[in-house]
Amino acid sequence: MAKRLEGSVALVTGASSGIGEETARQLAAEGAAVALLARRKDRLETLAVEIHAAGSRALALPTDITHQDEAVAAVDRTLAEFGRLDILVNNAGVMLNANILHADTTEWERMIDLNLKGLLYVTHAALPYLLKAAEDSPRKVTDVVNLSSVAGRRARLSAGVYNATKFGVVALTESLRQEVTARHVRVSVVEPGVVSTELDSHMKAENRAASMKPFQGITALEPQDIAEIIVFIVTRHWRSAINEVMVRPTEQS
Ligand code: NDP
């Protein structure tokens, strides 16, 4: 049986770990060629080797997407290598929770630069190609999937700036959806609850303990739970656009 994404090309940001890594793996398993973006070259190359060994094409593109020139170069390399772009997964993100009072404001810059501006740079560079591919795709549609969070729908103590970026991702998703959906580029947002990844490991120890306390003792989601949802979104019939999915661990209140 033909794989569902045979002939498609996907670009995944934040593919060196967690949700992005597993999403790239699952898209490749469905037959897509995948461009892998993140800063850690070794992790991307290891994943590319694994995907090649499983019979799909992959391109490791070490990229800091907070630099617009690097984001543009990575999209251009993807086109040069694979000739088209059908699926963009804007997954790279960072969460550095802390109270506003006495905050290290460089952490705000990191979240805004990556979660919002990085996502915008990649989207801006990719959109012309997604629009073009939508016109000649046998699937009759192309996809942008943005990773927001439950934190993009519900603010909580000490997460204000992360909340602001993830609420922003929800807003950007809906606005872009209205801009391009009639031209057959679907734009979706996925809003996970707690997923077991490296995400919380970048916080300062004292902030991490406070931030993760409400989730102690619950069984978190795994990256494959989110990757499966992303694959589901991009494999729907062209007439069906899944605009938004929120998914929490069952035990997360
Ligand atoms: P990880 O920390 O495992 O993954 C984050 C990814 O972003 C890594 O691949 C990292 O790679 C990449 N990244 C970081 N900085 C940059 C940069 N400047 N340029 C390019 N890539 C970068 O976390 P998750 O997999 O959990 O996070 C993925 C997304 O899911 C994020 O947007 C997050 O906000 C969202 N999310 C996560 C939840 C969770 O509980 N885990 C819950 C809800 C949403 P590298 O360091 O190599 O650059």
Boltz pocket constraint, residues with backbone or C-beta under 6 A from the ligand:
constraints:
  - pocket:
      binder: B
      contacts: [[A, 13], [A, 14], [A, 15], [A, 16], [A, 17], [A, 18], [A, 19], [A, 20], [A, 37], [A, 38], [A, 39], [A, 40], [A, 41], [A, 63], [A, 64], [A, 65], [A, 66], [A, 90], [A, 91], [A, 92], [A, 93], [A, 94], [A, 95], [A, 114], [A, 118], [A, 147], [A, 148], [A, 149], [A, 150], [A, 190], [A, 191], [A, 192], [A, 193], [A, 194], [A, 195], [A, 196], [A, 197], [A, 198], [A, 199], [A, 200]]
      max_distance: 6.0
